[in-house]
């Protein structure tokens, strides 16, 4: 490898992970330790802050500099960045679309011609559905909430519910979650002594308070936890149903229900959903034509029993239909 190409490769490796043992880095570049030290000195002369640790197995790391240096990225990394910037319109973050367009224009200028053409093909074929303007949040709001989560500072929120009523909530922020075109804050509500999920676009003023101790999160998979809550929170009845069938057999029926699907062992599926009417949920369950067990609520199981009795009685009262003679 020629020295200029080797320097670019060394820079890419240093950017790929936090630190490298010297011997491993030299082996990757197929050079001696002495040549590696000279190449590191060359990178330093070009303005890259490369730090070295002493010892027989000493290593190297690329420290943050005062200015953003030129980045050495692979072609697939450049394509991933460009696609991410192209999709900012659907991220429900206000005012990021223009910034993404400017950044993408800078990247395109330095891409090799074949990769630039490939990116152009992808952008022409890509359709990004923009998020609802009413649910968009600002980068500053997301950054403030993220700081509070990381630094564990309590927050006092002015929060508006679905009916527009605003209340003050004192919370311990835990995580930010993006799903279904909206941003959510998962936090421990101090007054209610329970976990709550807040739509960030409904949060008004923010007031930072004192720090709080770390608390065990409500679930290991925070994304699934929020999805489950969103699937049922807006409805009068929340239901959990266990099907004796794999998720793929349920898929046609799930297209007209807002539900969270949990695949289980032995080809079974747990479905969490919500509804305003137990009748509507009973009709959906009947139309699936698959065996199921109602895990909750008990009211749904009782409702199904009453409905089954009514249907059975109605069928018994109905006249039997015989064979129909074909007309000549």
Buried (B, 14 or more C-beta within 10 A) or exposed (E): EEEEEBBEBBBBBBBEEEEBBBBEBBEEBEBEEEBBBEBBEBBEEEEBEBEEEEEEEEBBBBEEEEEEBEEBBEEEBBBEBBBEBBEBBBBBBBEBBEEBEEBBEEBBEEBEEEBBEBBEEEBEEEEEEEBEEEBBBBEEBBEBBBEBBEEBBBBBBBBBEEEEEEEEBBBBBBBBBBEEBBBBBBBBBBEEEEBBBBBBBBBEEBEEBEEBEEEEBBEEEBBBBBBBBBBBEEBEBBBBBBBEBBBEBBEEBBEEBBBBBBEEEEEBBBBBBBBEEBEEBBEBBEEBEEEBEBBEBEEBEEBBEEBEEEEEEEEEEEEEEEEEEEEE
